[in-house]
Amino acid sequence: MTTSVSTTHELRARSVAYALLARMLGNDVQHLVDADTRAALATALEGAGLERLQAYITPDLAALPAESVLAGRWVRWFDLGRVAPYEGSHVASSAGGVTPRLADVAGFYRAFNMKVRSERPDHVVAQLEFLAVALLVEAEQIEADDADGAEVATQAIRNFVRDHVGRWVTAWAGRVAAIDELQPWAGVARLAAELLGVEAAARNVVPLADTLM
């Protein structure tokens, strides 16, 4: 039987955290300002033994701009690419350009019966959602005593963190934090980066470091 880097309870809690972070970084800004979403994220972090990361969840919702203002900022900065939430905008491309990278990311999704609709597969939301699903599958396979199935999920997560999402989100979070209008997202982006750091350390992988400045 394969051994897990975490208890299945912790895997499930991190899965929930990735799913909620994906929502909060997406184009529906209602999730960003929703108190219940933030409370659920805090609970997930506690379940994962990561209470220290709760500090990145903005507590003062009253201080956030109106949803209409946030929606405009999301489009202006993220959707229009000024602070592009895409792996391909932060990681050096091969001679074939960004296409091979996108194909590789999409291959991970297909292996877990996932497919991105109306967006590039290297979007931060898609990549966090993939991790949410993969960690849940890993936990379920361990609980079912399916060593082979658990190992497939474990290796997929390790490779995805090393080769893809772990390579660029920290740099992107730094760009978000440097822009005044994006402060409502700064803590969430940093939390995603910190959680990915935890994931990499727990799985003994070092993300490839060739992000663009």
C-alpha positions in Angstrom: 0.0 0.0 0.0 1.3 3.4 -0.9 1.9 5.8 2.0 0.5 9.3 2.0 2.4 12.5 2.7 -0.5 13.6 4.7 -3.5 12.0 6.4 -6.6 11.7 4.2 -8.3 14.3 6.4 -5.5 16.8 5.6 -5.6 15.9 1.9 -9.4 16.6 1.8 -9.0 19.8 3.7 -6.3 21.1 1.3 -8.5 20.0 -1.6 -11.3 22.2 -0.2 -8.8 25.1 0.2 -7.7 24.9 -3.4 -11.3 24.8 -4.6 -12.2 27.9 -2.6 -9.1 29.8 -3.6 -10.0 29.0 -7.3 -13.4 30.5 -6.7 -12.1 33.6 -5.0 -9.6 34.3 -7.8 -12.1 33.8 -10.5 -14.2 36.3 -12.4 -17.3 36.0 -10.1 -16.1 38.5 -7.5 -19.0 37.6 -5.3 -16.9 34.7 -4.0 -14.2 37.1 -3.0 -16.4 39.2 -0.8 -18.6 36.4 0.5 -18.1 35.9 4.3 -19.2 32.3 4.1 -16.6 31.5 1.5 -13.9 33.0 3.7 -15.1 31.2 6.7 -15.1 27.9 4.9 -11.5 28.6 3.7 -10.5 29.3 7.3 -12.0 26.0 8.4 -10.3 24.1 5.6 -6.9 25.6 6.6 -7.6 24.5 10.1 -8.4 21.0 9.0 -5.2 20.9 7.1 -3.2 22.0 10.1 -2.4 25.3 8.5 -3.9 27.8 10.8 -0.9 30.1 10.3 -2.1 30.7 6.8 -5.5 32.1 7.9 -3.8 35.5 8.4 -3.9 35.9 4.6 -7.7 35.9 4.6 -8.8 39.6 4.7 -11.0 39.9 7.8 -12.5 43.3 7.1 -15.1 42.7 4.4 -16.6 46.1 4.9 -13.4 47.7 3.7 -13.6 46.0 0.3 -14.9 48.0 -2.7 -18.4 47.3 -4.1 -18.7 44.2 -6.3 -19.2 46.3 -9.4 -15.9 48.0 -8.7 -14.1 44.7 -8.1 -15.6 43.2 -11.3 -14.2 46.1 -13.3 -10.8 45.7 -11.8 -10.8 42.0 -12.4 -11.5 42.6 -16.1 -9.0 45.4 -16.4 -6.1 43.7 -14.7 -6.7 40.0 -15.0 -8.9 39.4 -18.0 -7.2 41.9 -20.2 -3.8 40.5 -19.3 -2.1 43.4 -17.5 -1.4 41.0 -14.6 -2.0 37.8 -16.6 -3.2 34.8 -14.4 -1.6 32.3 -16.9 1.4 30.0 -16.5 2.4 30.7 -20.0 2.8 34.4 -19.2 5.3 33.8 -16.4 7.3 30.7 -17.5 9.9 30.7 -20.3 8.5 29.0 -23.4 10.2 26.3 -25.4 11.1 26.7 -29.1 7.5 25.6 -29.9 6.1 28.5 -27.9 3.3 28.2 -25.3 1.4 25.5 -27.2 3.3 22.5 -25.9 3.0 23.8 -22.4 -0.8 24.2 -22.8 -1.0 20.7 -24.2 0.9 19.2 -21.3 -1.4 20.9 -18.8 -4.5 19.8 -20.6 -3.1 16.2 -20.5 -3.1 16.3 -16.7 -6.7 17.3 -16.8 -7.8 14.6 -19.2 -6.2 12.0 -17.0 -8.7 13.0 -14.3 -11.6 13.5 -16.7 -11.4 17.2 -16.5 -11.6 19.8 -19.3 -11.4 23.6 -19.2 -14.2 25.4 -21.0 -13.9 28.9 -22.5 -10.5 29.5 -21.0 -6.9 28.5 -21.4 -5.8 25.4 -19.3 -3.0 27.3 -17.7 -5.2 29.8 -16.0 -4.7 29.9 -12.2 -8.3 29.0 -11.5 -8.1 25.9 -13.7 -4.8 24.8 -12.1 -6.1 25.2 -8.6 -9.3 23.4 -9.4 -7.2 20.5 -10.9 -5.3 20.2 -7.6 -8.5 20.2 -5.7 -9.8 17.3 -7.7 -6.5 15.4 -7.7 -6.1 15.6 -3.9 -9.6 14.4 -3.4 -9.0 11.5 -5.7 -5.8 10.7 -3.9 -7.6 10.7 -0.5 -10.4 8.5 -1.9 -8.0 6.0 -3.4 -6.0 5.7 -0.1 -9.3 5.2 1.8 -10.3 2.5 -0.6 -6.9 0.8 -0.1 -6.2 1.2 -3.8 -2.4 1.5 -3.8 -2.1 1.8 -7.6 -4.9 4.4 -7.9 -3.4 6.4 -5.0 0.1 6.3 -6.6 -1.3 7.6 -9.9 -2.8 10.6 -8.1 0.2 11.2 -6.0 2.6 11.3 -8.9 0.3 13.5 -10.9 0.2 16.0 -8.1 3.9 15.9 -7.6 4.6 16.4 -11.3 2.0 19.1 -11.7 3.3 21.2 -8.8 6.9 20.7 -10.0 6.4 21.3 -13.7 3.4 23.7 -13.7 1.5 25.5 -11.0 4.4 25.6 -8.5 6.6 27.4 -10.9 4.8 30.7 -11.4 2.1 31.5 -8.8 4.5 33.0 -6.3 5.8 35.4 -8.9 2.2 36.2 -10.0 1.1 36.8 -6.4 4.0 39.2 -6.0 2.8 41.2 -9.0 -0.7 41.3 -7.6 0.5 42.5 -4.2 2.5 45.4 -5.9 -0.6 47.0 -7.4 -2.9 49.1 -5.2 -6.1 48.3 -7.1 -5.5 44.6 -6.7 -5.1 44.6 -2.9 -8.5 42.8 -2.4 -6.9 39.8 -4.2 -3.4 40.1 -2.8 -3.9 38.0 0.3 -5.8 35.3 -1.6 -3.1 35.1 -4.2 -0.4 35.0 -1.6 -2.3 32.3 0.3 -2.4 30.2 -2.9 1.3 30.6 -3.3 1.9 29.7 0.3 -0.3 26.6 0.1 1.5 25.5 -3.0 4.8 25.9 -1.1 3.3 23.6 1.6 2.3 21.1 -1.1 5.7 21.1 -2.7 7.5 20.6 0.7 5.1 17.8 1.8 5.7 16.0 -1.4 9.5 16.6 -1.5 9.5 18.3 -4.8 11.2 21.6 -5.9 9.3 23.5 -8.7 11.4 24.2 -11.7 12.7 27.8 -11.4 12.7 29.6 -14.7 9.9 32.2 -14.2 10.1 35.4 -16.2 10.5 38.7 -14.4 
